[in-house]
Amino acid sequence: MTYAVILSCFFLIYVFFTTQDANVKLLALLGSLVIFSGGMFFSLTPVVAPMHIPLYGFLAYALILKKSRFSEELSAFPLRMGLSFLFVTFLLSGFFGSESGFHGMFTAARLFLDSYGFILAAYLIAYQCDYEKITDLLYWPILIFCAFGFIEAALKYNYIYAILMDSFPEYSGLLEKGSSDMNFHDSWRIRTSITTMHPTTLGALLTMLFILYLPRVKERVYKNYFLMAVLALAIYLSGSRSAWVCAALYLVFYIVKSQSALVKMFFLFFLLVGIGYVGHSFVESFSADDRGSSLDMRQRNLLVCMVSFAESPIVGHGFNYMSSIVERYDDGSLVDGAMESVFFNLMVEQGALGLLSYFGFVVLCLWLFHRLKQYNLTVAEVGSGITVMITIFSLMSGTLGNLHSMSYLFVGACLGMLCAKKEKSEQNDEENVVEDSV
C-alpha cells in the first residue's frame, strides 16, 4: 500500500508536467495539495513535501526554459505589485524577527513561495482553462473525495489518512502514527478530515468547492443538485463551524443577489428574525469551554498576542515565533494548543506591516474581480466569493494545514481565466477596428 501511495504521488506529478491540457494540469496541481496536504514529507531538513514539487518544478521550468514568455506573463500579472509588497513584508519580518538575519529571510522567502506561489502558478496555467470544463472534470473526484469522508464519519476512523501518513519517511501532522484513535471526533459532534491535516482545513476546502460549483445549479441538471447536496453534507460532517457559517452566508448571498429590492428587504427581515432565534444557541456553542475553541479562549489568545505585539509592533517577531508562545502559555490559562485566528498570527509574527499587507492584498483581489467581472461574471463572483469567505474563515479559525495555499490556487485560477477573457476581448475589438477602417 505504501508503494501505491508513493506511485500515485509521482503519477500526479508526472501528469502535471506532461499533459498538454491546461484544465488537467490545474486539477493535478490541486490534487497534489488535497491528497498530500496532511503533514507528509520526504524530508524535514530541508523541507521537501510532495505537494510542493509540482509548484517549484513548474516555476523553475517557466523561469529557466520559458524565460522570455514567463517575463511577459509576469509583467502582465495583475497582482505583481501586491505580491511584491507582501514579499517585502515577509523578508522584513524574517530579517528582524527571532530567527534574525539571512536565515530568517530564507525561512520567510520559503514560507511565501509555499503559499503565495500557488496563486502565480494557477494564474499562468488557468490562462488556457475554462470554468465549465474544470467543474465537469471535478465532478467525480469531488464525489469520491466526499465518499471517503462519509466512510470516515461512519467508521470513526480515518483509514485513508493512516495509509498516507505511513507512506512517507517524515510526518508532522496532528494525529499520532499508529494510534487506535485515528480521528478528530468530539463527544458532541462528528469531525472528519479525510486527507487534510485537520477538520478545519477540510471545511475550508469543501466551502471553496461549494462556492466554485454553486453557479452550475442554474443549469437545472439533476447531477448538479446531487453534487451540491453531497458537498453540503460533507461540510456538515467536517464539524467545522466556520465552514457551516461561510457556506450558509454565501448561499444566502447567492440566492438574494438576483432578487428585487423588495424581496431583498423581506429576506433580510426574516434573516434577522432567524438569527435572533438561532444565533443565541450558536453563540452559546462557541462560548462553551468544552466545545472546541470557545470565545473565552479566543479572548485569552488576544490578550497574549497584544502583549507580544507591543514588544515588536512594526515587523513582528518573525516566523515560527507563535509556536514558542503556544509552548510557553499552553497550560489552559491563556492558550489551549493553538491560536484560532489568522489575525493573531499576523499581529505577532509580522506586526502592523503584515496586517496591512495581508488585508490590503485581499482588497486588491476583490477590486480586480470587480474590474474584470464584465468578461465573465460567473468566474468573477466565484473568485470574489472565495476571497471573502476564506478571509472570514481564516479570521474565525486560523489557517491550519495548507488552507491558504488551496485558497490562493482558486483565486489565481479565477484571475487567470478572467485575464484570458479580457485579452481575447481586446484582440477582437482591435480586429473589429481594423475591419471597420478597411
C-alpha positions as CSV (number, residue, x, y, z in Angstrom):
1,M,0.0,0.0,0.0
2,T,2.9,2.4,0.8
3,Y,4.3,1.9,-2.7
4,A,0.9,2.5,-4.2
5,V,0.6,5.9,-2.4
6,I,4.1,6.9,-3.4
7,L,3.5,5.9,-7.0
8,S,0.2,7.8,-7.1
9,C,2.1,10.9,-5.8
10,F,4.6,10.7,-8.6
11,F,1.8,9.9,-11.1
12,L,0.2,13.2,-10.2
13,I,3.5,15.0,-10.7
14,Y,4.1,13.2,-14.0
15,V,0.6,14.2,-15.2
16,F,1.2,17.8,-14.1
17,F,4.4,18.1,-16.2
18,T,3.4,16.1,-19.3
19,T,-0.2,16.9,-20.0
20,Q,-1.0,19.5,-22.7
21,D,-4.5,20.1,-21.3
22,A,-4.3,23.1,-19.0
23,N,-7.5,22.1,-17.2
24,V,-6.0,18.7,-16.3
25,K,-2.7,20.4,-15.3
26,L,-4.6,22.7,-12.9
27,L,-6.5,19.8,-11.4
28,A,-3.3,17.9,-10.9
29,L,-1.8,20.9,-9.0
30,L,-5.0,21.0,-6.9
31,G,-4.8,17.2,-6.3
32,S,-1.2,17.5,-5.0
33,L,-2.5,20.0,-2.4
34,V,-5.5,18.0,-1.4
35,I,-4.2,14.4,-1.4
36,F,-0.8,15.2,0.2
37,S,-1.7,18.1,2.4
38,G,-1.7,16.4,5.9
39,G,1.9,16.9,7.1
40,M,3.6,14.3,4.8
41,F,7.2,15.0,3.8
42,F,10.1,13.3,2.0
43,S,12.5,15.3,4.2
44,L,12.2,17.8,7.0
45,T,15.8,19.3,6.7
46,P,15.4,20.7,4.2
47,V,11.6,20.6,4.0
48,V,10.6,18.6,0.9
49,A,6.9,17.9,0.7
50,P,5.1,16.2,-2.2
51,M,2.6,19.0,-2.6
52,H,5.4,21.5,-3.3
53,I,7.2,19.5,-6.1
54,P,4.8,20.5,-8.9
55,L,4.8,24.1,-7.8
56,Y,8.6,24.5,-7.7
57,G,9.1,22.4,-10.8
58,F,6.6,24.5,-12.7
59,L,8.1,27.8,-11.6
60,A,11.7,26.5,-12.4
61,Y,10.6,25.2,-15.8
62,A,8.9,28.6,-16.6
63,L,11.9,30.6,-15.3
64,I,14.7,28.6,-17.0
65,L,13.2,27.1,-20.2
66,K,10.5,29.6,-20.9
67,K,12.2,32.7,-19.6
68,S,11.1,35.3,-22.2
69,R,7.4,34.1,-22.1
70,F,7.5,33.9,-18.3
71,S,8.8,37.5,-18.1
72,E,6.0,38.7,-20.4
73,E,3.3,36.9,-18.4
74,L,4.7,38.1,-15.1
75,S,4.8,41.8,-16.3
76,A,1.1,41.4,-17.2
77,F,0.2,39.7,-13.9
78,P,-2.3,42.0,-12.2
79,L,-1.2,41.0,-8.6
80,R,2.5,41.6,-9.1
81,M,2.6,44.8,-7.1
82,G,0.5,43.3,-4.3
83,L,2.7,40.2,-4.1
84,S,5.9,42.3,-4.2
85,F,4.7,44.3,-1.2
86,L,3.8,41.1,0.6
87,F,7.2,39.5,-0.2
88,V,9.0,42.6,1.2
89,T,7.0,42.4,4.4
90,F,7.8,38.7,4.7
91,L,11.5,39.4,4.3
92,L,11.5,42.3,6.9
93,S,9.7,40.1,9.4
94,G,12.2,37.3,8.7
95,F,15.3,39.6,8.9
96,F,14.3,41.4,12.1
97,G,12.4,38.5,13.8
98,S,13.5,35.9,16.3
99,E,15.4,34.0,13.5
100,S,17.2,37.2,12.6
101,G,19.5,37.7,9.6
102,F,19.7,35.8,6.4
103,H,18.4,32.5,7.9
104,G,15.2,34.3,8.9
105,M,14.9,35.8,5.4
106,F,15.4,32.4,3.8
107,T,12.6,31.0,6.1
108,A,10.3,33.9,5.1
109,A,11.0,33.5,1.4
110,R,10.3,29.8,1.6
111,L,7.0,30.3,3.5
112,F,6.0,33.0,1.0
113,L,6.6,30.7,-2.0
114,D,4.9,27.7,-0.4
115,S,1.7,29.6,-0.1
116,Y,1.6,32.6,-2.5
117,G,3.5,30.7,-5.2
118,F,0.3,28.8,-6.0
119,I,-1.6,32.0,-6.9
120,L,1.0,32.7,-9.6
121,A,1.3,29.1,-10.9
122,A,-2.5,28.8,-11.0
123,Y,-2.8,32.1,-12.8
124,L,-0.3,31.1,-15.5
125,I,-2.0,27.7,-16.0
126,A,-5.6,28.9,-16.0
127,Y,-4.9,31.3,-18.8
128,Q,-5.9,28.4,-21.1
129,C,-8.6,26.9,-18.8
130,D,-12.3,27.0,-19.0
131,Y,-14.7,27.2,-16.0
132,E,-17.2,24.7,-17.3
133,K,-14.5,22.2,-18.3
134,I,-12.9,22.4,-14.9
135,T,-16.1,21.9,-13.0
136,D,-17.0,19.0,-15.3
137,L,-13.6,17.3,-14.6
138,L,-14.0,17.9,-10.9
139,Y,-17.4,16.2,-10.6
140,W,-16.4,12.6,-10.0
141,P,-13.3,13.4,-7.9
142,I,-15.4,15.5,-5.6
143,L,-17.9,12.7,-5.1
144,I,-15.2,10.2,-4.4
145,F,-13.4,12.5,-2.0
146,C,-16.7,13.2,-0.1
147,A,-17.4,9.4,0.0
148,F,-14.2,8.9,1.9
149,G,-15.5,11.5,4.4
150,F,-18.8,9.6,4.8
151,I,-16.9,6.4,5.4
152,E,-14.7,8.1,8.0
153,A,-17.7,9.5,9.8
154,A,-19.5,6.1,9.8
155,L,-16.4,4.1,11.0
156,K,-15.0,6.8,13.2
157,Y,-11.6,6.0,11.8
158,N,-9.6,7.8,9.1
159,Y,-8.2,4.8,7.2
160,I,-7.0,6.8,4.1
161,Y,-5.1,9.3,6.3
162,A,-3.5,6.4,8.3
163,I,-2.2,5.0,5.0
164,L,-0.9,8.3,3.8
165,M,1.0,9.1,7.0
166,D,2.7,5.7,6.9
167,S,3.7,6.1,3.3
168,F,6.2,8.9,3.7
169,P,9.5,8.9,5.6
170,E,8.6,12.1,7.6
171,Y,5.4,13.1,9.2
172,S,4.4,16.1,11.4
173,G,0.6,16.1,11.5
174,L,-1.8,16.4,14.4
175,L,-2.8,12.7,14.6
176,E,-0.4,10.2,16.1
177,K,1.1,7.5,13.9
178,G,-0.2,4.0,14.8
179,S,-2.9,5.4,17.1
180,S,-6.1,3.4,17.5
181,D,-8.0,6.7,17.7
182,M,-7.3,7.9,14.2
183,N,-10.0,10.7,14.1
184,F,-10.9,14.2,15.4
185,H,-14.4,13.3,16.7
186,D,-15.7,15.1,19.7
187,S,-18.4,13.9,22.1
188,W,-20.9,16.5,20.8
189,R,-20.0,16.5,17.0
190,I,-18.7,14.4,14.2
191,R,-15.5,15.7,12.7
192,T,-13.9,14.4,9.5
193,S,-10.6,15.4,7.9
194,I,-10.1,12.8,5.0
195,T,-6.7,13.6,3.5
196,T,-6.3,17.1,5.1
197,M,-4.4,17.9,8.3
198,H,-7.5,19.0,10.3
199,P,-11.3,19.2,10.0
200,T,-10.8,23.0,9.8
201,T,-8.7,22.6,6.6
202,L,-11.3,20.2,5.2
203,G,-14.1,22.6,6.0
204,A,-12.4,25.4,4.2
205,L,-11.7,23.2,1.1
206,L,-15.3,22.0,0.9
207,T,-16.5,25.6,1.3
208,M,-14.4,26.6,-1.7
209,L,-15.7,23.7,-3.8
210,F,-19.2,24.6,-2.8
211,I,-18.7,28.2,-4.0
212,L,-17.0,27.0,-7.1
213,Y,-19.8,24.7,-8.1
214,L,-22.9,26.6,-7.0
215,P,-23.3,28.6,-10.3
216,R,-23.7,25.2,-12.1
217,V,-27.1,24.8,-10.3
218,K,-28.6,27.3,-12.7
219,E,-28.4,24.6,-15.4
220,R,-31.2,22.7,-13.5
221,V,-29.5,19.4,-14.1
222,Y,-30.1,16.6,-11.5
223,K,-26.4,15.7,-11.2
224,N,-25.5,19.3,-10.2
225,Y,-28.2,19.3,-7.5
226,F,-26.9,15.9,-6.2
227,L,-23.3,17.2,-6.0
228,M,-24.3,20.3,-4.1
229,A,-26.3,18.1,-1.6
230,V,-23.2,15.8,-1.2
231,L,-21.0,18.9,-0.6
232,A,-23.4,20.3,1.9
233,L,-23.5,17.0,3.9
234,A,-19.7,16.7,3.7
235,I,-19.4,20.3,5.1
236,Y,-21.7,19.4,8.0
237,L,-19.7,16.2,8.7
238,S,-16.4,18.1,8.8
239,G,-17.7,19.6,12.0
240,S,-16.1,23.0,11.2
241,R,-18.5,25.6,12.5
242,S,-16.6,28.2,10.4
243,A,-17.4,26.2,7.3
244,W,-21.0,26.0,8.2
245,V,-21.2,29.8,8.6
246,C,-19.3,30.6,5.5
247,A,-21.1,28.2,3.2
248,A,-24.5,29.4,4.6
249,L,-23.6,33.1,4.2
250,Y,-22.5,32.6,0.6
251,L,-25.6,30.6,-0.2
252,V,-27.8,33.3,1.2
253,F,-25.9,36.0,-0.8
254,Y,-26.2,33.9,-4.0
255,I,-29.9,33.5,-3.6
256,V,-30.7,37.1,-2.7
257,K,-28.3,38.9,-5.1
258,S,-30.5,38.5,-8.2
259,Q,-33.8,39.4,-6.5
260,S,-35.6,42.7,-6.5
261,A,-35.0,45.3,-3.7
262,L,-38.4,44.4,-2.1
263,V,-37.6,40.7,-1.9
264,K,-34.1,41.5,-0.5
265,M,-35.7,43.6,2.2
266,F,-38.2,40.9,3.2
267,F,-35.4,38.3,3.1
268,L,-33.2,40.5,5.3
269,F,-36.0,40.9,7.8
270,F,-36.7,37.1,8.1
271,L,-32.9,36.5,8.2
272,L,-32.6,38.9,11.2
273,V,-35.5,37.2,12.9
274,G,-33.9,33.8,12.3
275,I,-30.6,35.0,13.6
276,G,-32.4,36.2,16.7
277,Y,-33.8,32.7,17.4
278,V,-30.9,30.6,16.2
279,G,-28.0,33.0,16.9
280,H,-28.2,32.7,20.7
281,S,-27.7,29.0,20.8
282,F,-25.0,29.2,18.1
283,V,-23.1,31.8,20.2
284,E,-23.5,29.6,23.3
285,S,-22.0,26.7,21.3
286,F,-18.9,28.9,20.7
287,S,-18.9,30.1,24.3
288,A,-18.8,26.6,25.9
289,D,-15.3,25.7,27.1
290,D,-15.8,22.0,26.4
291,R,-16.9,22.6,22.8
292,G,-13.9,23.3,20.8
293,S,-12.4,26.8,20.5
294,S,-14.6,28.9,22.8
295,L,-15.0,32.7,22.7
296,D,-13.4,32.9,26.1
297,M,-10.3,31.1,24.8
298,R,-10.1,33.5,21.9
299,Q,-10.2,36.4,24.2
300,R,-7.3,34.9,26.2
301,N,-5.4,34.4,22.8
302,L,-6.0,38.1,22.1
303,L,-4.5,39.1,25.4
304,V,-1.4,37.1,24.9
305,C,-1.0,38.4,21.3
306,M,-1.5,42.0,22.3
307,V,1.4,41.7,24.8
308,S,3.7,40.2,22.1
309,F,2.5,42.8,19.5
310,A,3.5,45.6,21.9
311,E,7.1,44.2,22.1
312,S,7.5,44.4,18.3
313,P,4.6,46.3,16.6
314,I,6.1,47.1,13.2
315,V,7.5,43.9,11.7
316,G,6.6,41.4,14.4
317,H,8.7,38.7,16.0
318,G,9.3,36.7,12.8
319,F,8.0,33.3,11.7
320,N,7.6,30.2,13.9
321,Y,7.5,32.6,16.9
322,M,3.9,31.7,17.5
323,S,4.8,28.1,18.3
324,S,7.1,29.3,21.2
325,I,4.1,31.3,22.6
326,V,1.9,28.3,22.5
327,E,4.6,26.2,24.3
328,R,5.1,29.0,26.9
329,Y,1.4,29.5,27.8
330,D,-0.2,26.2,26.9
331,D,-1.3,25.4,30.4
332,G,-5.0,26.1,29.8
333,S,-5.0,29.5,31.4
334,L,-4.2,31.6,28.3
335,V,-3.6,29.3,25.4
336,D,-5.1,25.9,24.6
337,G,-3.0,24.2,21.9
338,A,-3.2,26.9,19.2
339,M,-4.1,30.4,18.1
340,E,-7.5,30.4,16.5
341,S,-7.3,33.3,14.1
342,V,-5.0,34.5,11.3
343,F,-5.3,37.9,12.8
344,F,-3.4,36.7,15.9
345,N,-0.6,35.1,13.9
346,L,-0.2,38.2,11.7
347,M,0.0,40.6,14.6
348,V,2.6,38.6,16.5
349,E,4.8,37.2,13.7
350,Q,4.5,40.1,11.1
351,G,3.2,43.0,13.1
352,A,1.4,46.0,11.6
353,L,3.1,45.6,8.2
354,G,1.9,42.0,8.0
355,L,-1.6,43.0,8.9
356,L,-1.6,45.9,6.3
357,S,-0.1,43.7,3.5
358,Y,-2.5,40.8,4.1
359,F,-5.7,42.7,4.2
360,G,-4.5,45.1,1.5
361,F,-3.9,42.0,-0.7
362,V,-7.5,40.8,0.0
363,V,-8.9,44.2,-1.0
364,L,-6.7,44.2,-4.2
365,C,-8.1,40.8,-5.2
366,L,-11.7,41.9,-4.7
367,W,-11.0,45.1,-6.7
368,L,-9.6,43.1,-9.6
369,F,-12.5,40.7,-9.6
370,H,-14.9,43.7,-9.7
371,R,-13.0,45.3,-12.6
372,L,-12.9,42.0,-14.6
373,K,-16.5,40.9,-14.0
374,Q,-17.6,42.2,-17.4
375,Y,-15.6,39.5,-19.1
376,N,-17.1,36.6,-17.1
377,L,-19.5,37.4,-14.3
378,T,-19.7,33.8,-13.0
379,V,-15.9,33.4,-12.6
380,A,-15.6,36.8,-11.0
381,E,-18.3,36.0,-8.5
382,V,-16.7,32.7,-7.7
383,G,-13.3,34.4,-7.2
384,S,-14.6,37.2,-5.0
385,G,-16.8,34.8,-3.1
386,I,-13.8,32.5,-2.3
387,T,-11.7,35.5,-1.4
388,V,-14.2,36.9,1.1
389,M,-15.4,33.7,2.6
390,I,-11.8,32.3,3.2
391,T,-10.8,35.6,4.7
392,I,-13.8,35.3,7.1
393,F,-12.9,31.7,7.7
394,S,-9.3,32.5,8.5
395,L,-10.3,35.2,10.9
396,M,-12.6,32.8,12.7
397,S,-10.5,29.6,12.7
398,G,-7.0,30.3,11.5
399,T,-5.1,28.7,8.7
400,L,-4.3,25.1,9.7
401,G,-2.6,23.0,7.2
402,N,-2.3,24.3,3.7
403,L,-5.6,26.2,3.8
404,H,-4.0,29.4,2.3
405,S,-2.2,27.5,-0.5
406,M,-5.5,25.9,-1.7
407,S,-7.4,29.2,-1.5
408,Y,-4.7,31.1,-3.4
409,L,-4.8,28.4,-6.1
410,F,-8.5,29.0,-6.6
411,V,-8.1,32.8,-6.6
412,G,-5.2,32.6,-9.1
413,A,-7.2,30.3,-11.4
414,C,-10.1,32.6,-11.4
415,L,-7.9,35.6,-12.2
416,G,-6.1,33.7,-15.0
417,M,-9.4,32.8,-16.7
418,L,-10.7,36.4,-16.4
419,C,-7.5,37.9,-17.8
420,A,-7.5,35.5,-20.7
421,K,-11.1,36.6,-21.5
422,K,-10.1,40.2,-21.2
423,E,-7.1,39.7,-23.6
424,K,-9.3,37.9,-26.1
425,S,-12.0,40.6,-25.9
426,E,-9.4,43.3,-26.6
427,Q,-8.0,41.4,-29.5
428,N,-11.5,41.1,-31.0
429,D,-12.0,44.8,-30.5
430,E,-8.8,45.6,-32.3
431,E,-9.7,43.3,-35.2
432,N,-13.1,45.0,-35.5
433,V,-11.5,48.4,-35.6
434,V,-9.1,47.3,-38.4
435,E,-12.0,45.8,-40.4
436,D,-14.0,49.0,-40.0
437,S,-11.1,51.1,-41.1
438,V,-10.7,48.9,-44.2
